[in-house]
């Protein structure tokens, strides 16, 4: 029975591993995996849990504190007799009980501001967490695009190498027939060697980009990672959108902008808390205590019963305390000045963040539209270069063109194809980036565009 269970577990594990190998990862799946398995994101989650606990602590500061104390004391030799309040050489046992409570009444507004600060800090933590997720998703998207790009360039390099080899074979046959010279063959052989090196170089770049993607995803570098290269391309049409309108929305909803606003609120509250240290503190205290006493010396009278002493020795107190800060070595003034400067820094930081966000949005919109225009032009250029290359090869076979002409036309063709691939991928990135600033999710749900 155990053998069957073990075999079943092994088969299930093999099936799972085979599924992982056969799985083709889409862009959104890679981004989602990266966010869910990122140590940086998990650390922010734990930090937010700490902020939640701090908010609960700030609320608890409004409630009275309560402390219970229980103590037992055994005295030998010369000590004070609680019954006569005189020194005597006796052995005594004293058991004390007390319960005290303190209620804050006024702390210069610090309790209220600390409660507000804890709420702002928790909201700020959520924005920091979202920003960490967004940055990781964007970095993963860029790494994914790099992998697809170098995979495409390696494929183009392989096609060019194969074409050069075919041309070399034709040229060698034409040399045997006396139609081509050794110089033409040597030139084509040099081109084959160059294309072979370029293929190796592109494959190395692809491997490096794949490792970078796995690093961003926190994915095991030893496991295979097959990517879906059929990215969803949008229609080739310019979108009439105002970067100013996108910025207006992003200034209120983007995590970076929200962080700047919340950081400014946090600095203001910290400044108020610091100024509250200059005001008096008022708090109410109350308590109750009792004790049990027993003389252990020989010949001493039997002590009163524990129940009787516990009741008769009870005492209560109520006090109203006022603490007025007079001089603390300029510590409070230094704290206030530091908080005021931090507030000024937060104002400048918000202005800088919003200005940088506006520039980033303007640039993203301009790049998106620019890449679309370049992509349309590059498609026309690729078609023209393909036609020119075919004509050059035909004229070379007819003896009207040299091998250098073929090399130049082939290089122009592959470069235009690489440029077209690059513009298409960059267009996809900028589409997502602009949509992100418009409020859409970076990671698309399955089945949604």
SVG drawing of the C-alpha trace seen along z (x, -y; Angstrom):
<svg xmlns="http://www.w3.org/2000/svg" viewBox="-13 -77 53 79">
<polyline fill="none" stroke="black" stroke-width="0.4" points="0.0,0.0 2.8,-2.4 4.6,-1.6 1.5,-2.5 1.1,-5.8 4.8,-6.6 4.5,-5.8 1.4,-8.0 3.1,-10.9 6.1,-10.6 3.8,-10.5 2.0,-13.6 5.2,-15.4 6.5,-14.4 3.2,-15.6 3.5,-18.9 7.1,-19.4 6.2,-18.5 3.3,-21.1 5.8,-23.7 8.1,-22.9 5.3,-23.1 3.7,-26.2 4.0,-29.3 4.2,-32.5 2.3,-35.6 3.4,-39.1 0.7,-39.5 1.4,-36.1 5.1,-37.0 4.2,-40.3 1.7,-38.7 4.2,-36.0 6.8,-38.6 4.5,-40.6 3.3,-37.6 6.8,-36.2 8.8,-39.4 10.6,-39.6 10.4,-43.4 6.6,-43.4 6.3,-40.9 8.4,-43.2 6.1,-46.1 3.1,-43.8 4.7,-43.1 5.4,-46.8 1.8,-47.7 0.8,-45.2 3.0,-47.1 1.3,-50.3 -2.0,-48.7 -0.8,-47.7 0.5,-51.3 -2.9,-52.7 -4.5,-50.4 -1.9,-51.6 -2.7,-55.2 -6.4,-54.5 -5.5,-52.8 -3.7,-56.0 -7.2,-57.5 -8.1,-54.7 -7.1,-54.5 -4.2,-52.4 -4.6,-49.8 -1.9,-48.1 -2.2,-45.4 0.6,-44.6 1.0,-41.7 4.0,-41.4 5.2,-39.3 8.0,-40.3 9.6,-38.3 11.7,-40.3 14.4,-39.0 16.1,-40.9 15.5,-44.6 12.6,-46.0 9.6,-48.3 6.5,-46.8 3.5,-47.9 1.3,-47.7 3.4,-50.0 5.5,-51.8 8.6,-51.2 11.7,-49.2 11.9,-45.8 13.9,-42.6 11.2,-40.4 10.5,-38.3 7.5,-39.4 5.6,-38.5 3.8,-41.1 1.6,-40.4 0.5,-43.5 -2.1,-44.0 -2.8,-47.1 -4.7,-48.2 -4.1,-51.6 -5.4,-53.4 -4.4,-56.5 -6.7,-58.4 -5.1,-61.1 -7.3,-64.3 -5.1,-66.7 -1.7,-66.2 -1.5,-69.3 -3.4,-67.8 -0.7,-65.1 -3.1,-62.1 -5.5,-63.3 -2.7,-64.2 -1.0,-60.9 -4.2,-59.1 -4.5,-61.1 -0.9,-60.5 -1.3,-56.7 -4.2,-56.8 -2.1,-58.8 0.8,-56.5 -1.3,-53.5 -2.7,-55.1 0.9,-56.0 2.0,-52.4 -0.7,-51.2 0.5,-53.6 4.1,-52.6 3.0,-48.9 1.1,-49.7 4.1,-51.6 6.4,-48.7 4.0,-46.4 3.8,-48.8 7.5,-49.4 8.2,-45.6 5.5,-45.0 7.0,-47.7 10.5,-46.4 9.3,-42.9 7.4,-44.1 10.6,-45.8 12.6,-42.7 10.0,-40.6 10.1,-43.0 13.9,-42.7 13.7,-38.9 11.1,-39.0 13.3,-41.6 16.5,-39.5 14.6,-36.4 13.4,-38.1 16.8,-39.5 18.4,-36.0 15.7,-34.6 16.4,-37.3 20.2,-36.6 19.6,-32.9 17.5,-33.7 20.2,-36.0 22.9,-33.4 20.9,-30.7 20.4,-33.1 24.1,-33.9 25.0,-30.2 22.6,-29.5 24.2,-32.4 27.7,-31.1 26.7,-27.7 25.3,-29.3 28.4,-31.5 30.7,-28.5 28.8,-26.6 29.0,-29.7 32.7,-29.8 33.1,-26.2 31.3,-27.3 33.5,-30.3 30.7,-32.8 32.2,-34.2 35.7,-34.8 37.5,-33.9 37.0,-37.4 33.3,-37.0 33.4,-33.7 35.8,-35.1 33.5,-38.1 30.5,-35.9 32.5,-33.6 33.4,-36.6 29.7,-37.6 28.8,-34.1 31.4,-34.3 30.1,-37.7 26.5,-36.5 27.5,-33.4 29.2,-35.7 26.1,-38.0 23.9,-35.0 26.0,-33.9 26.1,-37.5 22.3,-37.8 21.8,-34.4 24.1,-35.5 22.1,-38.7 18.9,-36.7 20.2,-34.4 21.3,-37.5 17.9,-39.1 16.1,-35.9 18.2,-35.7 17.3,-39.3 13.6,-38.5 13.9,-35.5 15.7,-37.7 12.8,-40.2 10.3,-37.4 12.3,-35.7 12.1,-32.6 14.4,-29.7 17.2,-30.4 17.7,-26.6 14.1,-26.1 13.0,-26.7 10.9,-29.7 9.0,-29.7 7.5,-33.1 4.5,-34.0 5.9,-36.3 2.5,-37.0 1.9,-40.3 -1.5,-41.9 -0.8,-44.7 -3.2,-47.7 -4.6,-49.2 -2.3,-51.5 -4.2,-54.7 -3.2,-57.8 -5.2,-58.4 -6.4,-61.9 -5.6,-62.3 -4.4,-65.3 -1.4,-64.7 -2.7,-67.4 -6.0,-65.5 -4.1,-62.4 -1.9,-64.3 -4.9,-65.8 -6.2,-62.3 -2.8,-60.9 -2.1,-63.8 -5.0,-62.6 -4.8,-58.8 -1.2,-57.8 0.6,-56.1 3.6,-58.5 1.4,-61.5 -0.7,-60.1 2.5,-59.4 3.6,-63.0 0.3,-64.2 0.2,-61.8 3.8,-62.6 2.9,-66.3 0.0,-65.5 2.2,-63.3 4.8,-66.1 2.1,-68.6 0.8,-66.3 4.3,-65.6 4.9,-69.4 1.7,-69.8 2.7,-66.9 6.1,-68.5 4.5,-71.9 2.1,-70.1 5.1,-69.2 5.1,-72.9 1.7,-72.6 0.9,-71.2 -0.2,-67.6 -3.2,-66.7 -4.2,-63.2 -6.4,-61.6 -5.2,-58.8 -7.0,-56.4 -6.0,-53.3 -6.9,-50.9 -4.5,-48.9 -4.5,-46.5 -2.2,-44.1 -1.9,-41.2 0.7,-41.2 1.9,-38.4 4.5,-38.5 6.5,-35.3 8.4,-35.7 7.7,-33.1 5.3,-34.3 3.6,-36.7 -0.2,-36.9 -2.0,-35.1 -2.6,-37.5 -6.0,-38.6 -7.5,-36.5 -6.5,-37.1 -10.1,-38.0 -10.4,-40.5 -7.0,-42.2 -7.7,-42.2 -10.9,-44.2 -9.7,-46.4 -6.3,-47.4 -7.8,-48.6 -7.2,-52.1 -8.2,-54.2 -7.0,-57.3 -7.9,-59.7 -5.5,-62.4 -5.5,-65.0 -2.0,-65.6 -0.8,-68.6 2.7,-68.5 4.0,-71.8 7.2,-71.8 9.5,-74.6 13.0,-73.8 14.4,-70.7 17.7,-71.9 16.1,-73.2 15.1,-69.6 11.5,-70.5 12.5,-73.6 15.0,-71.5 12.3,-68.9 9.9,-71.6 12.5,-73.2 13.3,-69.7 9.6,-69.0 9.1,-72.4 12.0,-71.9 10.7,-68.4 7.3,-70.0 9.1,-72.5 11.0,-69.6 7.7,-67.7 6.2,-70.7 9.2,-70.9 9.1,-67.1 5.5,-67.2 6.1,-69.9 9.1,-68.1 7.1,-64.7 4.2,-66.3 6.4,-68.1 8.3,-64.9 5.1,-63.0 3.8,-65.6 7.1,-65.4 6.9,-61.6 3.3,-61.5 4.1,-64.1 7.1,-62.0 5.1,-58.7 2.3,-60.1 4.8,-61.7 6.8,-58.4 3.7,-56.4 2.6,-58.5 6.1,-58.8 6.8,-55.1 3.5,-54.5 4.6,-56.9 8.0,-55.3 6.5,-51.9 4.3,-52.8 7.3,-54.2 9.5,-51.2 6.9,-48.8 7.2,-50.7 11.0,-50.7 11.1,-46.9 8.9,-46.3 11.2,-48.5 14.4,-46.9 13.0,-43.4 12.2,-44.3 15.6,-46.0 17.4,-43.0 15.7,-40.5 16.6,-42.6 20.2,-42.9 20.5,-39.2 19.1,-38.6 21.4,-41.2 24.4,-39.6 23.5,-36.2 23.4,-37.9 26.8,-39.6 25.4,-43.1 26.1,-43.6 29.0,-42.8 29.1,-40.8 29.5,-44.1 26.2,-45.3 24.5,-42.2 26.2,-42.6 25.0,-46.2 21.4,-45.4 21.3,-42.5 22.5,-44.6 20.0,-47.3 17.2,-44.8 18.0,-43.1 18.6,-46.5 15.2,-47.7 13.5,-44.5 15.2,-44.9 14.1,-48.5 10.6,-47.6 10.6,-44.9 12.0,-47.4 9.4,-50.0 6.5,-47.5 7.7,-46.4 8.3,-49.9 4.9,-50.9 3.4,-48.1 5.3,-49.3 4.2,-52.9 0.6,-51.9 0.6,-50.1 2.5,-53.0 0.0,-55.6 -3.0,-53.4 -1.4,-53.0 -1.3,-56.8 -5.0,-56.9 -5.9,-54.6 -5.9,-51.2 -4.3,-48.1 -0.8,-47.2 -1.6,-43.5 -4.5,-42.7 -6.9,-40.0 -7.2,-36.9 -9.7,-37.4 -9.5,-41.2 -7.7,-43.5"/>
</svg>
